[in-house]
Amino acid sequence: METSFFHVEINLKQFDERFGTLLPAHRAYVNALLMKGQIQSYSVAEDRSKLWIVLNCHELDVENLINKMPLHIYFEDYNITPLLFHNNHEQMMPAISLN
């Protein structure tokens, strides 16, 4: 099954004291998905009210990946938009060989 790109816009709830305890696990999860290429980009608004993620995965996995995030309890709601394509500057740079 082929993967596709999805833009996810998440509205965040107000953080409380539990947020800090969940943050290390959340960052580890996000970093693992970044390394696997399932997360293409991850951004948080300066006022911490929104989170934007571009995912590269199967359509059936989008909500599962979002709901597995340790901070998902702070997700008020979210909107998933299928993308036709997603470009970034790393795709424009030639691969560097260390040989």
N, CA, C and O atoms as a GROMACS GRO file, in nm:
protein
  396
    1MET      N    1   0.085  -0.118   0.000
    1MET     CA    2   0.000   0.000   0.000
    1MET      C    3   0.090   0.124   0.000
    1MET      O    4   0.187   0.130   0.075
    2GLU      N    5   0.057   0.220  -0.081
    2GLU     CA    6   0.137   0.341  -0.097
    2GLU      C    7   0.107   0.442   0.014
    2GLU      O    8  -0.006   0.454   0.061
    3THR      N    9   0.212   0.514   0.055
    3THR     CA   10   0.193   0.619   0.155
    3THR      C   11   0.156   0.749   0.086
    3THR      O   12   0.180   0.766  -0.034
    4SER      N   13   0.098   0.840   0.163
    4SER     CA   14   0.060   0.972   0.115
    4SER      C   15   0.098   1.075   0.220
    4SER      O   16   0.134   1.040   0.333
    5PHE      N   17   0.091   1.201   0.180
    5PHE     CA   18   0.119   1.311   0.273
    5PHE      C   19  -0.011   1.366   0.330
    5PHE      O   20  -0.112   1.376   0.260
    6PHE      N   21  -0.007   1.401   0.458
    6PHE     CA   22  -0.122   1.459   0.527
    6PHE      C   23  -0.074   1.575   0.614
    6PHE      O   24   0.026   1.564   0.684
    7HIS      N   25  -0.148   1.685   0.608
    7HIS     CA   26  -0.122   1.799   0.696
    7HIS      C   27  -0.221   1.790   0.811
    7HIS      O   28  -0.341   1.778   0.789
    8VAL      N   29  -0.169   1.795   0.932
    8VAL     CA   30  -0.255   1.787   1.051
    8VAL      C   31  -0.238   1.917   1.128
    8VAL      O   32  -0.127   1.952   1.168
    9GLU      N   33  -0.348   1.987   1.149
    9GLU     CA   34  -0.350   2.108   1.231
    9GLU      C   35  -0.423   2.076   1.360
    9GLU      O   36  -0.539   2.034   1.359
   10ILE      N   37  -0.353   2.094   1.471
   10ILE     CA   38  -0.406   2.056   1.602
   10ILE      C   39  -0.422   2.181   1.689
   10ILE      O   40  -0.328   2.259   1.704
   11ASN      N   41  -0.539   2.198   1.746
   11ASN     CA   42  -0.562   2.302   1.845
   11ASN      C   43  -0.531   2.244   1.982
   11ASN      O   44  -0.581   2.138   2.020
   12LEU      N   45  -0.446   2.316   2.056
   12LEU     CA   46  -0.400   2.266   2.185
   12LEU      C   47  -0.477   2.327   2.301
   12LEU      O   48  -0.513   2.444   2.299
   13LYS      N   49  -0.501   2.245   2.403
   13LYS     CA   50  -0.560   2.292   2.528
   13LYS      C   51  -0.452   2.361   2.611
   13LYS      O   52  -0.333   2.351   2.582
   14GLN      N   53  -0.495   2.431   2.714
   14GLN     CA   54  -0.403   2.495   2.807
   14GLN      C   55  -0.322   2.387   2.878
   14GLN      O   56  -0.377   2.287   2.922
   15PHE      N   57  -0.192   2.407   2.890
   15PHE     CA   58  -0.106   2.311   2.958
   15PHE      C   59  -0.120   2.322   3.109
   15PHE      O   60  -0.149   2.429   3.163
   16ASP      N   61  -0.098   2.209   3.177
   16ASP     CA   62  -0.100   2.208   3.323
   16ASP      C   63   0.029   2.143   3.373
   16ASP      O   64   0.123   2.124   3.295
   17GLU      N   65   0.035   2.111   3.501
   17GLU     CA   66   0.157   2.055   3.560
   17GLU      C   67   0.194   1.917   3.504
   17GLU      O   68   0.311   1.879   3.508
   18ARG      N   69   0.098   1.843   3.454
   18ARG     CA   70   0.125   1.710   3.399
   18ARG      C   71   0.199   1.718   3.265
   18ARG      O   72   0.269   1.625   3.227
   19PHE      N   73   0.182   1.828   3.194
   19PHE     CA   74   0.243   1.846   3.063
   19PHE      C   75   0.393   1.818   3.066
   19PHE      O   76   0.445   1.744   2.982
   20GLY      N   77   0.462   1.876   3.161
   20GLY     CA   78   0.607   1.861   3.171
   20GLY      C   79   0.652   1.717   3.190
   20GLY      O   80   0.759   1.677   3.144
   21THR      N   81   0.570   1.638   3.258
   21THR     CA   82   0.607   1.498   3.281
   21THR      C   83   0.591   1.413   3.154
   21THR      O   84   0.658   1.312   3.138
   22LEU      N   85   0.501   1.456   3.064
   22LEU     CA   86   0.477   1.383   2.940
   22LEU      C   87   0.568   1.426   2.826
   22LEU      O   88   0.582   1.355   2.726
   23LEU      N   89   0.629   1.544   2.840
   23LEU     CA   90   0.707   1.601   2.731
   23LEU      C   91   0.824   1.514   2.685
   23LEU      O   92   0.842   1.498   2.564
   24PRO      N   93   0.906   1.455   2.774
   24PRO     CA   94   1.017   1.371   2.725
   24PRO      C   95   0.970   1.252   2.641
   24PRO      O   96   1.031   1.222   2.538
   25ALA      N   97   0.865   1.185   2.682
   25ALA     CA   98   0.812   1.072   2.606
   25ALA      C   99   0.756   1.119   2.472
   25ALA      O  100   0.772   1.052   2.371
   26HIS      N  101   0.692   1.235   2.473
   26HIS     CA  102   0.636   1.290   2.349
   26HIS      C  103   0.747   1.323   2.251
   26HIS      O  104   0.739   1.288   2.133
   27ARG      N  105   0.852   1.390   2.298
   27ARG     CA  106   0.964   1.425   2.210
   27ARG      C  107   1.032   1.300   2.156
   27ARG      O  108   1.070   1.297   2.039
   28ALA      N  109   1.046   1.197   2.238
   28ALA     CA  110   1.107   1.072   2.191
   28ALA      C  111   1.021   1.009   2.081
   28ALA      O  112   1.075   0.960   1.981
   29TYR      N  113   0.890   1.009   2.098
   29TYR     CA  114   0.798   0.953   1.998
   29TYR      C  115   0.807   1.033   1.868
   29TYR      O  116   0.819   0.975   1.760
   30VAL      N  117   0.801   1.165   1.878
   30VAL     CA  118   0.809   1.251   1.759
   30VAL      C  119   0.944   1.232   1.689
   30VAL      O  120   0.948   1.219   1.567
   31ASN      N  121   1.053   1.228   1.765
   31ASN     CA  122   1.185   1.210   1.705
   31ASN      C  123   1.196   1.076   1.634
   31ASN      O  124   1.259   1.067   1.529
   32ALA      N  125   1.137   0.971   1.690
   32ALA     CA  126   1.140   0.839   1.627
   32ALA      C  127   1.065   0.843   1.494
   32ALA      O  128   1.110   0.785   1.395
   33LEU      N  129   0.950   0.912   1.490
   33LEU     CA  130   0.874   0.924   1.366
   33LEU      C  131   0.946   1.012   1.263
   33LEU      O  132   0.936   0.988   1.143
   34LEU      N  133   1.018   1.113   1.311
   34LEU     CA  134   1.100   1.196   1.221
   34LEU      C  135   1.211   1.111   1.159
   34LEU      O  136   1.236   1.120   1.038
   35MET      N  137   1.277   1.030   1.238
   35MET     CA  138   1.385   0.945   1.188
   35MET      C  139   1.334   0.843   1.088
   35MET      O  140   1.405   0.809   0.993
   36LYS      N  141   1.213   0.793   1.107
   36LYS     CA  142   1.153   0.696   1.015
   36LYS      C  143   1.096   0.764   0.890
   36LYS      O  144   1.061   0.695   0.794
   37GLY      N  145   1.087   0.896   0.890
   37GLY     CA  146   1.031   0.969   0.777
   37GLY      C  147   0.880   0.978   0.778
   37GLY      O  148   0.821   1.029   0.683
   38GLN      N  149   0.816   0.930   0.884
   38GLN     CA  150   0.670   0.938   0.891
   38GLN      C  151   0.626   1.081   0.925
   38GLN      O  152   0.522   1.126   0.878
   39ILE      N  153   0.704   1.151   1.007
   39ILE     CA  154   0.682   1.293   1.028
   39ILE      C  155   0.781   1.366   0.939
   39ILE      O  156   0.902   1.346   0.949
   40GLN      N  157   0.728   1.452   0.851
   40GLN     CA  158   0.810   1.531   0.761
   40GLN      C  159   0.843   1.667   0.821
   40GLN      O  160   0.952   1.720   0.800
   41SER      N  161   0.748   1.722   0.895
   41SER     CA  162   0.772   1.849   0.964
   41SER      C  163   0.681   1.856   1.087
   41SER      O  164   0.574   1.795   1.091
   42TYR      N  165   0.728   1.931   1.186
   42TYR     CA  166   0.658   1.941   1.314
   42TYR      C  167   0.681   2.082   1.366
   42TYR      O  168   0.795   2.121   1.390
   43SER      N  169   0.575   2.159   1.383
   43SER     CA  170   0.587   2.299   1.425
   43SER      C  171   0.483   2.330   1.532
   43SER      O  172   0.372   2.278   1.531
   44VAL      N  173   0.524   2.418   1.625
   44VAL     CA  174   0.435   2.462   1.733
   44VAL      C  175   0.428   2.615   1.728
   44VAL      O  176   0.530   2.682   1.714
   45ALA      N  177   0.306   2.669   1.739
   45ALA     CA  178   0.289   2.814   1.743
   45ALA      C  179   0.357   2.872   1.866
   45ALA      O  180   0.362   2.808   1.972
   46GLU      N  181   0.410   2.992   1.852
   46GLU     CA  182   0.480   3.056   1.962
   46GLU      C  183   0.394   3.066   2.088
   46GLU      O  184   0.445   3.053   2.199
   47ASP      N  185   0.265   3.090   2.071
   47ASP     CA  186   0.176   3.100   2.187
   47ASP      C  187   0.127   2.964   2.236
   47ASP      O  188   0.043   2.956   2.326
   48ARG      N  189   0.179   2.857   2.176
   48ARG     CA  190   0.148   2.718   2.214
   48ARG      C  191   0.000   2.684   2.199
   48ARG      O  192  -0.052   2.599   2.272
   49SER      N  193  -0.067   2.749   2.105
   49SER     CA  194  -0.210   2.722   2.085
   49SER      C  195  -0.235   2.622   1.972
   49SER      O  196  -0.342   2.562   1.965
   50LYS      N  197  -0.136   2.605   1.884
   50LYS     CA  198  -0.153   2.517   1.768
   50LYS      C  199  -0.026   2.437   1.743
   50LYS      O  200   0.085   2.476   1.779
   51LEU      N  201  -0.048   2.323   1.679
   51LEU     CA  202   0.060   2.234   1.639
   51LEU      C  203   0.031   2.194   1.495
   51LEU      O  204  -0.082   2.160   1.462
   52TRP      N  205   0.134   2.197   1.410
   52TRP     CA  206   0.120   2.157   1.271
   52TRP      C  207   0.216   2.043   1.242
   52TRP      O  208   0.334   2.051   1.277
   53ILE      N  209   0.166   1.939   1.179
   53ILE     CA  210   0.248   1.822   1.147
   53ILE      C  211   0.219   1.783   1.002
   53ILE      O  212   0.104   1.781   0.960
   54VAL      N  213   0.325   1.751   0.928
   54VAL     CA  214   0.307   1.689   0.796
   54VAL      C  215   0.353   1.545   0.811
   54VAL      O  216   0.468   1.518   0.845
   55LEU      N  217   0.262   1.454   0.785
   55LEU     CA  218   0.288   1.310   0.796
   55LEU      C  219   0.302   1.248   0.658
   55LEU      O  220   0.238   1.292   0.562
   56ASN      N  221   0.385   1.147   0.648
   56ASN     CA  222   0.398   1.064   0.529
   56ASN      C  223   0.370   0.922   0.574
   56ASN      O  224   0.458   0.853   0.626
   57CYS      N  225   0.246   0.877   0.552
   57CYS     CA  226   0.205   0.746   0.602
   57CYS      C  227   0.083   0.698   0.524
   57CYS      O  228   0.035   0.765   0.433
   58HIS      N  229   0.036   0.583   0.561
   58HIS     CA  230  -0.089   0.532   0.503
   58HIS      C  231  -0.205   0.607   0.566
   58HIS      O  232  -0.200   0.644   0.683
   59GLU      N  233  -0.309   0.629   0.488
   59GLU     CA  234  -0.425   0.704   0.538
   59GLU      C  235  -0.482   0.645   0.666
   59GLU      O  236  -0.523   0.719   0.756
   60LEU      N  237  -0.484   0.514   0.675
   60LEU     CA  238  -0.540   0.449   0.793
   60LEU      C  239  -0.455   0.469   0.918
   60LEU      O  240  -0.503   0.447   1.030
   61ASP      N  241  -0.329   0.511   0.902
   61ASP     CA  242  -0.239   0.529   1.015
   61ASP      C  243  -0.239   0.670   1.073
   61ASP      O  244  -0.186   0.690   1.182
   62VAL      N  245  -0.296   0.766   1.005
   62VAL     CA  246  -0.288   0.906   1.047
   62VAL      C  247  -0.342   0.925   1.189
   62VAL      O  248  -0.270   0.971   1.277
   63GLU      N  249  -0.466   0.889   1.212
   63GLU     CA  250  -0.526   0.909   1.345
   63GLU      C  251  -0.458   0.824   1.450
   63GLU      O  252  -0.445   0.866   1.565
   64ASN      N  253  -0.415   0.705   1.412
   64ASN     CA  254  -0.345   0.618   1.506
   64ASN      C  255  -0.215   0.683   1.553
   64ASN      O  256  -0.185   0.681   1.673
   65LEU      N  257  -0.137   0.740   1.461
   65LEU     CA  258  -0.012   0.807   1.498
   65LEU      C  259  -0.038   0.927   1.588
   65LEU      O  260   0.035   0.950   1.684
   66ILE      N  261  -0.143   1.003   1.558
   66ILE     CA  262  -0.178   1.120   1.640
   66ILE      C  263  -0.221   1.076   1.780
   66ILE      O  264  -0.177   1.134   1.880
   67ASN      N  265  -0.308   0.975   1.787
   67ASN     CA  266  -0.360   0.932   1.917
   67ASN      C  267  -0.257   0.860   2.004
   67ASN      O  268  -0.277   0.847   2.125
   68LYS      N  269  -0.147   0.814   1.945
   68LYS     CA  270  -0.039   0.752   2.022
   68LYS      C  271   0.058   0.854   2.082
   68LYS      O  272   0.144   0.819   2.163
   69MET      N  273   0.045   0.980   2.040
   69MET     CA  274   0.134   1.082   2.094
   69MET      C  275   0.106   1.101   2.242
   69MET      O  276  -0.010   1.119   2.281
   70PRO      N  277   0.208   1.098   2.326
   70PRO     CA  278   0.187   1.114   2.470
   70PRO      C  279   0.112   1.241   2.509
   70PRO      O  280   0.042   1.243   2.610
   71LEU      N  281   0.126   1.347   2.431
   71LEU     CA  282   0.056   1.472   2.463
   71LEU      C  283  -0.082   1.481   2.400
   71LEU      O  284  -0.143   1.588   2.401
   72HIS      N  285  -0.133   1.371   2.345
   72HIS     CA  286  -0.264   1.377   2.277
   72HIS      C  287  -0.377   1.422   2.370
   72HIS      O  288  -0.480   1.470   2.323
   73ILE      N  289  -0.359   1.406   2.500
   73ILE     CA  290  -0.463   1.452   2.593
   73ILE      C  291  -0.477   1.604   2.593
   73ILE      O  292  -0.576   1.657   2.643
   74TYR      N  293  -0.378   1.674   2.534
   74TYR     CA  294  -0.384   1.820   2.523
   74TYR      C  295  -0.433   1.864   2.386
   74TYR      O  296  -0.436   1.984   2.356
   75PHE      N  297  -0.472   1.768   2.302
   75PHE     CA  298  -0.524   1.801   2.169
   75PHE      C  299  -0.674   1.827   2.182
   75PHE      O  300  -0.752   1.735   2.206
   76GLU      N  301  -0.711   1.952   2.166
   76GLU     CA  302  -0.853   1.989   2.177
   76GLU      C  303  -0.931   1.932   2.060
   76GLU      O  304  -1.035   1.867   2.077
   77ASP      N  305  -0.881   1.956   1.941
   77ASP     CA  306  -0.937   1.898   1.819
   77ASP      C  307  -0.830   1.909   1.711
   77ASP      O  308  -0.729   1.977   1.729
   78TYR      N  309  -0.853   1.841   1.600
   78TYR     CA  310  -0.757   1.849   1.491
   78TYR      C  311  -0.827   1.830   1.358
   78TYR      O  312  -0.936   1.774   1.348
   79ASN      N  313  -0.759   1.880   1.255
   79ASN     CA  314  -0.809   1.872   1.118
   79ASN      C  315  -0.702   1.805   1.033
   79ASN      O  316  -0.586   1.846   1.037
   80ILE      N  317  -0.740   1.705   0.957
   80ILE     CA  318  -0.648   1.632   0.871
   80ILE      C  319  -0.681   1.667   0.726
   80ILE      O  320  -0.795   1.653   0.682
   81THR      N  321  -0.579   1.712   0.653
   81THR     CA  322  -0.596   1.746   0.513
   81THR      C  323  -0.500   1.662   0.428
   81THR      O  324  -0.379   1.672   0.446
   82PRO      N  325  -0.552   1.580   0.337
   82PRO     CA  326  -0.464   1.507   0.245
   82PRO      C  327  -0.394   1.608   0.153
   82PRO      O  328  -0.456   1.702   0.104
   83LEU      N  329  -0.265   1.588   0.130
   83LEU     CA  330  -0.187   1.677   0.045
   83LEU      C  331  -0.158   1.611  -0.089
   83LEU      O  332  -0.138   1.490  -0.097
   84LEU      N  333  -0.156   1.691  -0.193
   84LEU     CA  334  -0.118   1.641  -0.324
   84LEU      C  335   0.031   1.607  -0.325
   84LEU      O  336   0.072   1.505  -0.379
   85PHE      N  337   0.112   1.696  -0.264
   85PHE     CA  338   0.255   1.671  -0.249
   85PHE      C  339   0.307   1.759  -0.137
   85PHE      O  340   0.238   1.850  -0.091
   86HIS      N  341   0.428   1.731  -0.094
   86HIS     CA  342   0.494   1.810   0.010
   86HIS      C  343   0.641   1.823  -0.026
   86HIS      O  344   0.713   1.723  -0.034
   87ASN      N  345   0.686   1.946  -0.049
   87ASN     CA  346   0.826   1.972  -0.079
   87ASN      C  347   0.892   2.038   0.041
   87ASN      O  348   0.826   2.108   0.118
   88ASN      N  349   1.021   2.016   0.057
   88ASN     CA  350   1.097   2.086   0.159
   88ASN      C  351   1.238   2.110   0.107
   88ASN      O  352   1.279   2.052   0.007
   89HIS      N  353   1.312   2.194   0.176
   89HIS     CA  354   1.444   2.233   0.127
   89HIS      C  355   1.542   2.115   0.125
   89HIS      O  356   1.634   2.115   0.043
   90GLU      N  357   1.525   2.017   0.211
   90GLU     CA  358   1.616   1.903   0.213
   90GLU      C  359   1.608   1.823   0.084
   90GLU      O  360   1.707   1.762   0.043
   91GLN      N  361   1.493   1.822   0.020
   91GLN     CA  362   1.478   1.752  -0.107
   91GLN      C  363   1.554   1.822  -0.219
   91GLN      O  364   1.588   1.761  -0.320
   92MET      N  365   1.582   1.950  -0.200
   92MET     CA  366   1.651   2.029  -0.301
   92MET      C  367   1.803   2.019  -0.289
   92MET      O  368   1.875   2.057  -0.381
   93MET      N  369   1.851   1.970  -0.176
   93MET     CA  370   1.994   1.961  -0.153
   93MET      C  371   2.046   1.825  -0.198
   93MET      O  372   1.981   1.723  -0.172
   94PRO      N  373   2.163   1.821  -0.264
   94PRO     CA  374   2.218   1.691  -0.303
   94PRO      C  375   2.263   1.613  -0.180
   94PRO      O  376   2.305   1.672  -0.080
   95ALA      N  377   2.253   1.483  -0.188
   95ALA     CA  378   2.298   1.397  -0.077
   95ALA      C  379   2.449   1.408  -0.065
   95ALA      O  380   2.521   1.411  -0.166
   96ILE      N  381   2.497   1.413   0.058
   96ILE     CA  382   2.640   1.425   0.086
   96ILE      C  383   2.694   1.287   0.118
   96ILE      O  384   2.640   1.215   0.202
   97SER      N  385   2.802   1.251   0.051
   97SER     CA  386   2.867   1.123   0.077
   97SER      C  387   2.992   1.148   0.163
   97SER      O  388   3.072   1.235   0.131
   98LEU      N  389   3.006   1.073   0.268
   98LEU     CA  390   3.122   1.087   0.356
   98LEU      C  391   3.238   0.996   0.316
   98LEU      O  392   3.334   0.981   0.392
   99ASN      N  393   3.228   0.935   0.198
   99ASN     CA  394   3.336   0.847   0.151
   99ASN      C  395   3.452   0.926   0.098
   99ASN      O  396   3.551   0.867   0.055
   0.00000   0.00000   0.00000
